[in-house]
């Protein structure tokens, strides 16, 4: 049985200045695995990435990102992807709308 990853965000459309809440639940066959999380803009450019080392076989991890004008400039469809070192992968998508076009 492969590892299980569930990836959720709190809504489907965000605008500049808002926060996105990312929650990752996992079930692993072995403890002490590395979990990778990335957010890609519509052109597939990496906007955020983080590695999380997990010491248990089941649990959750969450993070909150703020959409500010320094980093989040492109309106469109963004991808949030998470995967572990064994290759189990999950993706979710959201729309981002910039206040300045």
C-alpha positions as CSV (number, residue, x, y, z in Angstrom):
1,X,0.0,0.0,0.0
2,X,1.5,3.4,-1.0
3,X,1.6,6.4,1.2
4,X,-1.4,8.7,1.3
5,X,-1.4,12.5,1.0
6,X,-4.4,14.8,1.2
7,X,-3.8,18.4,0.3
8,X,-6.4,21.1,0.9
9,X,-6.7,24.9,0.6
10,X,-9.4,27.0,2.2
11,X,-11.0,28.4,-1.0
12,X,-10.7,28.4,-4.8
13,X,-10.2,32.1,-5.6
14,X,-7.9,34.6,-3.8
15,X,-7.1,38.2,-4.3
16,X,-4.0,40.3,-3.5
17,X,-3.7,40.9,0.3
18,X,-5.5,37.7,1.3
19,X,-4.0,34.6,3.0
20,X,-4.1,31.1,1.6
21,X,-4.3,28.3,4.2
22,X,-2.6,25.1,3.0
23,X,-3.2,21.9,5.0
24,X,-1.5,18.6,4.3
25,X,-2.6,15.3,5.9
26,X,-0.4,12.2,5.4
27,X,-0.3,8.5,6.2
28,X,3.1,6.9,5.7
29,X,4.3,3.3,5.8
30,X,7.5,4.4,7.5
31,X,8.3,7.3,9.8
32,X,11.0,9.9,9.2
33,X,10.2,10.8,5.6
34,X,10.7,14.1,3.8
35,X,7.6,15.9,2.5
36,X,8.0,18.6,-0.2
37,X,5.5,21.4,-0.8
38,X,5.6,23.9,-3.7
39,X,3.4,26.7,-5.1
40,X,3.8,27.3,-8.8
41,X,2.5,30.4,-10.7
42,X,0.6,30.1,-14.0
43,X,3.9,30.0,-15.9
44,X,5.1,27.1,-13.6
45,X,7.6,29.4,-11.8
46,X,8.2,28.4,-8.2
47,X,6.7,31.0,-5.9
48,X,7.1,29.1,-2.6
49,X,8.8,25.8,-1.5
50,X,9.3,24.1,1.7
51,X,10.6,20.8,2.9
52,X,9.1,19.2,6.0
53,X,10.7,16.3,7.8
54,X,8.1,14.0,9.4
55,X,8.8,11.8,12.4
56,X,5.4,10.0,12.5
57,X,3.5,7.7,10.3
58,X,0.3,9.7,10.4
59,X,-0.4,13.4,11.0
60,X,-0.8,16.8,9.4
61,X,1.1,19.9,8.6
62,X,-0.2,23.4,7.7
63,X,1.1,26.7,6.5
64,X,-0.4,30.1,5.8
65,X,0.9,32.3,2.9
66,X,0.1,35.9,2.4
67,X,-0.4,37.3,-1.1
68,X,1.5,40.5,-1.2
69,X,2.7,42.7,-4.1
70,X,6.4,41.7,-3.7
71,X,6.0,38.1,-4.7
72,X,2.5,37.5,-6.1
73,X,2.0,39.5,-9.2
74,X,0.5,37.3,-11.9
75,X,-3.2,36.7,-12.0
76,X,-4.2,33.2,-13.1
77,X,-4.3,29.5,-12.1
78,X,-1.7,28.5,-9.5
79,X,-0.7,24.9,-8.5
80,X,0.0,23.7,-5.0
81,X,1.8,20.3,-5.1
82,X,3.1,18.1,-2.3
83,X,5.0,14.8,-2.5
84,X,7.1,12.6,-0.4
85,X,10.5,11.0,-1.0
86,X,8.8,7.8,-2.2
87,X,7.0,9.6,-5.0
88,X,3.5,9.8,-3.7
89,X,2.1,13.2,-5.0
90,X,-1.0,15.3,-4.7
91,X,-1.9,18.6,-6.5
92,X,-4.6,21.2,-6.0
93,X,-5.2,24.4,-7.9
94,X,-6.5,27.9,-7.1
95,X,-7.2,31.2,-9.0
96,X,-5.3,34.4,-7.9
97,X,-6.5,37.9,-8.9
98,X,-4.0,40.8,-8.6
99,X,-5.5,44.2,-7.8
100,X,-3.1,45.8,-10.3
101,X,-3.3,44.5,-13.9
